Amino acid sequence: MTYIFKHKYFSFIAGIAALLVLSSCGERLSSHGHLIDEYDLQNIVMGETTKNDILFSLGKPSFEGAFDSSKLYYVSQNMVQPAGGRKETTSREIFAFIFDENELLIDIVVTDETTGIEIATLSSKTPTPGATFGVIDQVFSNIRKRRANE
């Protein structure tokens, strides 16, 4: 009788352990940035909503316009990482709030992953001029630099 009880107990523990191991092999979903929903957008009125109103309701922006401080950008991105794979973006939205000289909202531009610009990625190594020099080229280059400094 104790053998059957031990066997059932061991089977139960092994089953739970197997479920835990298999559940950890699933894909991972992650969200980054600001989540702006319909409720937030319904409270915004063009020509009446100020820059401070946007900052109060949506919080600190992801970034501001570098050369034109009359723009606030809020970025949200959802990513999925399959088990043993690389992260991939499933959705991305960039909300650009544009203000006039009186800090009143005049436009909202929404860019998503389908309307954004595709950015080419480089290989894992950044090309540098030194990587193309041979040993003799590097020696003579150093000699020329020393003579120029003297």
Stockholm file with secondary structure:
# STOCKHOLM 1.0

chainA/1-150         MTYIFKHKYFSFIAGIAALLVLSSCGERLSSHGHLIDEYDLQNIVMGETTKNDILFSLGKPSFEGAFDSSKLYYVSQNMVQPAGGRKETTSREIFAFIFDENELLIDIVVTDETTGIEIATLSSKTPTPGATFGVIDQVFSNIRKRRANE
#=GR chainA/1-150 SS CHHHHHHHHHHHHHHHHHHHHHHTTSCEEEEEECCCCHHHHHTCCTTTCBHHHHHHHHCSCSEECSSCTTEEEEEEEEEEECTTSCCEEEEEEEEEEEECTTSBEEEEEEEETTTSCCCCCCCSSCCCGGGGCCHHHHHHHHHHHHHHHC
#=GC SS_cons         CHHHHHHHHHHHHHHHHHHHHHHTTSCEEEEEECCCCHHHHHTCCTTTCBHHHHHHHHCSCSEECSSCTTEEEEEEEEEEECTTSCCEEEEEEEEEEEECTTSBEEEEEEEETTTSCCCCCCCSSCCCGGGGCCHHHHHHHHHHHHHHHC
//
